[in-house]
Amino acid sequence: MPESPFQITRLDGGRKKSYQNLTAALDAGNLARETWLFVSPHDDDLCLSCGLLIQQAVAEGVNVQILVVTDGRMGYCTLEQRDTIAEIRRGETYESFSLLGVPIQNIDYVAYPDGGLTTLCGRRKAAANDEVKAIQGYIGLQNAFTYHLRRTRATRVFVPTSADLHPDHQVTHNELMICLFHAAGTIWPELGEPLADVPKVYELAVYCDFPAPPQLEIKMGGDAFEKKLASIAAYRSQTQIARLVETIRNAGPTEYVRELNFRFYSPNNYKPMFA
């Protein structure tokens, strides 16, 4: 496949405008000064939803950080894999992201049980019999997300949409949203220095449509598209992956991203409606 330049199109009030780089499309200034945190409920969600976006972000100098929330333990496709699948998938994850230009040191794990996030909402003191790893003596997604947002100093955050049918995706999205508030506040000081500003938030589609239309379309063919397909195929333990590769290949080198207008409540948000 011949090289195809990166193009991102923004849809705003029915008007379309195309750009040749992320810096211009996001009116970002110097992206080399930014850190983008991609929060992935499962290890393979990001290569499916935004493998092209990640490659372009790396190319423009963004500090791309990956946070995988679950350990993949429920992804076994044979009985022989049942006790080793988490370790197998971690190796596949490192291979997958290396194809997208993200080094191992930029990949971190919450490593909570795959399929079990609903029991790990909120924050609570760790107990001796807890299965999951504690951070500063506490467990729970709000503890982990607040810590990692402060650790990475994220300026933009990407996460699968809350409209997804998978419970792990829904929980990840919902818990991350409240942690934007926590991370920018002074609560739980043992988890790190508060963020100076709330990161901008973007939704990704993995299994289901967005709850409202996306505003950004990304196109990037050639080697970048082949690398995305290879990054998906790296999850060889997931025997259904070949079908996903074929589906994405047939759809072509296009991704969609939805910007969230995330803001804290103020009466001033609504005064103009009643003026």
C-alpha positions in Angstrom: 0.0 0.0 0.0 1.5 3.4 -0.9 2.1 6.0 1.7 -0.9 8.1 2.7 -0.4 11.3 4.6 -2.0 11.9 8.0 -5.3 13.9 7.8 -7.6 14.9 10.7 -10.9 16.4 10.0 -12.9 18.4 12.6 -16.6 18.7 12.4 -17.9 21.8 14.1 -21.5 23.0 13.8 -21.9 21.2 10.4 -18.7 22.7 9.0 -15.7 20.5 8.2 -12.1 21.6 8.3 -9.1 19.3 7.6 -5.6 19.5 9.0 -2.3 17.7 8.2 -1.2 17.4 11.9 -2.6 17.1 15.4 -0.9 20.3 16.5 -3.1 22.4 14.2 -6.2 20.4 14.6 -6.2 20.6 18.4 -4.8 24.2 18.4 -2.2 22.7 20.7 0.9 24.8 20.4 3.9 22.6 21.2 2.7 19.0 21.5 6.2 18.0 22.6 5.4 19.6 26.0 2.2 17.5 26.4 1.6 14.1 28.0 -1.4 12.1 26.7 -2.6 9.3 28.9 -4.5 6.5 27.1 -6.5 4.5 29.6 -7.3 1.0 28.3 -9.8 -1.2 30.2 -8.2 -4.2 28.4 -4.8 -4.5 26.7 -6.1 -4.7 23.1 -8.7 -1.9 23.2 -6.4 0.9 22.1 -4.8 -0.7 19.1 -8.3 -1.4 17.8 -9.7 2.1 18.5 -6.8 4.5 18.0 -3.8 2.8 16.7 -3.4 5.5 14.0 -3.8 8.3 16.5 -1.2 6.9 18.8 1.3 6.7 15.9 0.8 10.2 14.9 1.0 11.5 18.5 4.3 9.8 18.8 5.5 11.3 15.5 4.6 14.8 16.7 6.6 14.4 19.9 3.8 13.7 22.4 4.8 11.9 25.5 2.3 9.0 25.1 1.6 7.0 28.2 -0.5 3.8 28.3 -2.4 2.6 31.4 -3.9 -0.9 31.1 -6.6 -1.3 33.8 -7.2 -5.1 33.8 -4.9 -8.1 33.8 -6.5 -10.1 30.9 -7.1 -13.2 33.0 -10.5 -13.8 31.5 -9.2 -13.8 27.9 -8.2 -17.4 27.7 -9.4 -19.2 24.6 -8.1 -22.7 25.5 -8.1 -24.5 28.8 -4.3 -24.8 28.6 -4.1 -21.0 28.7 -6.3 -20.5 31.8 -3.5 -20.2 34.3 -1.0 -18.3 32.2 -3.1 -16.0 29.9 -2.3 -12.9 31.9 1.4 -13.3 31.5 1.0 -14.3 27.8 -1.1 -11.2 27.1 1.4 -8.9 28.8 4.1 -10.0 26.4 1.7 -9.5 23.5 0.8 -6.0 24.8 4.5 -4.9 24.8 4.9 -6.2 21.3 1.7 -4.5 20.1 2.6 -1.1 21.5 6.1 -1.3 20.2 4.7 -1.5 16.7 2.8 1.7 17.4 6.0 3.4 18.6 5.3 3.2 22.4 8.2 1.8 24.5 7.7 -0.6 27.4 8.7 2.0 30.0 5.6 4.1 28.9 3.2 1.2 29.6 1.8 0.7 33.1 -0.8 -1.5 34.7 -3.4 -1.1 37.3 -3.7 -4.9 36.9 -7.1 -5.4 38.5 -9.0 -8.6 37.7 -10.3 -8.8 34.1 -14.1 -8.8 34.3 -14.2 -7.8 38.0 -14.0 -4.0 38.0 -17.5 -3.4 39.4 -16.2 -4.6 42.8 -13.3 -2.2 42.8 -15.0 1.1 42.3 -14.2 3.9 44.7 -11.3 3.9 47.2 -10.8 2.0 50.4 -8.0 1.0 52.8 -6.2 -2.1 51.7 -6.7 -5.3 53.7 -4.3 -8.2 54.2 -6.5 -10.5 52.1 -6.9 -8.1 49.1 -5.9 -9.7 45.9 -4.9 -6.5 44.1 -1.8 -4.3 44.7 -2.3 -1.3 47.0 -1.0 2.2 46.2 -0.1 4.2 49.3 -2.1 1.7 51.4 -5.3 2.0 49.5 -7.0 0.1 46.7 -9.9 0.9 44.3 -10.1 2.5 40.8 -10.4 6.0 42.1 -7.2 5.6 44.1 -5.4 4.1 41.1 -6.6 6.6 38.5 -5.9 9.6 40.7 -2.4 8.4 41.3 -1.7 7.7 37.6 -3.2 11.0 36.5 -0.9 12.8 38.9 2.1 10.6 38.1 2.0 11.2 34.4 0.9 14.8 34.7 -1.5 14.1 31.8 -2.7 17.1 29.7 -5.1 15.0 27.6 -6.8 11.7 28.5 -8.3 9.1 26.1 -10.7 6.4 27.2 -13.3 4.1 25.6 -16.8 5.6 25.6 -19.2 5.0 28.5 -21.8 3.8 25.9 -19.8 0.5 25.4 -21.7 -2.6 26.3 -18.7 -4.1 28.2 -19.0 -3.5 31.9 -15.3 -3.0 32.4 -15.4 -0.2 29.8 -18.3 1.5 31.5 -16.7 1.3 34.9 -13.4 2.5 33.7 -15.0 5.6 32.0 -17.1 6.5 35.0 -14.4 6.1 37.6 -11.9 8.0 35.5 -14.3 11.0 35.1 -14.6 11.6 38.9 -10.8 11.2 39.2 -10.2 14.2 36.9 -11.8 16.1 39.8 -9.8 14.3 42.4 -6.5 14.6 40.6 -6.8 18.4 40.2 -7.8 18.9 43.8 -5.9 18.6 47.0 -7.6 15.4 48.3 -5.4 12.4 49.0 -2.0 14.2 49.0 -0.1 10.9 49.3 -1.1 10.1 45.7 1.1 13.0 44.3 1.0 16.7 43.5 -2.4 17.9 42.3 -2.6 18.7 38.6 -2.5 22.4 37.7 -5.3 22.0 35.1 -8.0 19.4 34.4 -6.9 17.3 31.3 -8.9 17.5 28.1 -10.9 14.3 27.6 -11.6 12.3 24.5 -13.7 9.2 24.0 -12.8 6.2 21.8 -15.1 3.6 20.2 -14.2 -0.1 20.6 -17.3 -2.3 20.4 -20.2 0.1 20.2 -21.1 3.5 18.7 -20.5 6.7 20.5 -23.5 8.1 22.6 -23.3 11.2 20.4 -21.5 11.8 17.0 -17.7 12.2 17.2 -16.1 15.5 16.0 -12.8 14.2 14.8 -12.0 11.9 11.9 -8.5 10.5 11.5 -7.2 9.0 8.2 -3.7 7.6 7.8 -2.9 4.8 5.4 0.3 3.2 4.1 2.8 1.8 6.7 0.8 3.3 9.6 -2.3 1.3 8.7 -0.3 -1.9 8.3 1.3 -1.3 11.7 -2.1 -0.8 13.3 -3.2 -4.1 11.8 0.0 -5.8 13.0 -0.5 -4.4 16.5 -3.9 -6.0 16.7 -2.7 -9.3 15.3 0.0 -9.3 18.0 -2.6 -10.6 20.4 -2.2 -14.1 19.0 -3.7 -15.7 22.2 -7.0 -14.1 21.3 -8.0 -16.6 18.5 -10.9 -14.4 17.4 -8.4 -11.6 16.6 -8.1 -12.5 12.9 -11.8 -11.6 12.3 -11.2 -8.2 13.9 -8.1 -7.5 11.7 -10.2 -8.4 8.7 -13.1 -6.1 9.8 -10.7 -3.2 10.3 -8.9 -3.8 7.1 -12.1 -3.8 5.1 -13.2 -0.5 6.9 -10.0 1.2 5.9 -7.5 3.5 7.6 -10.0 5.6 9.5 -10.6 6.3 13.2 -13.1 8.5 15.0 -12.6 10.4 18.3 -15.2 12.2 20.4 -14.2 15.3 22.4 -16.0 15.7 25.7 -16.9 19.1 26.9 -15.8 18.2 30.5 -16.4 21.0 32.9 -17.3 21.4 36.5 -20.7 22.8 37.5 -21.2 26.5 38.0 -24.5 28.5 37.8 -22.7 30.6 35.3 -22.9 27.7 32.8 -26.6 28.2 32.5 -27.3 31.9 33.1 -27.1 32.9 29.4 -30.0 30.5 28.7 -32.3 32.5 31.0 -31.0 36.0 30.3 
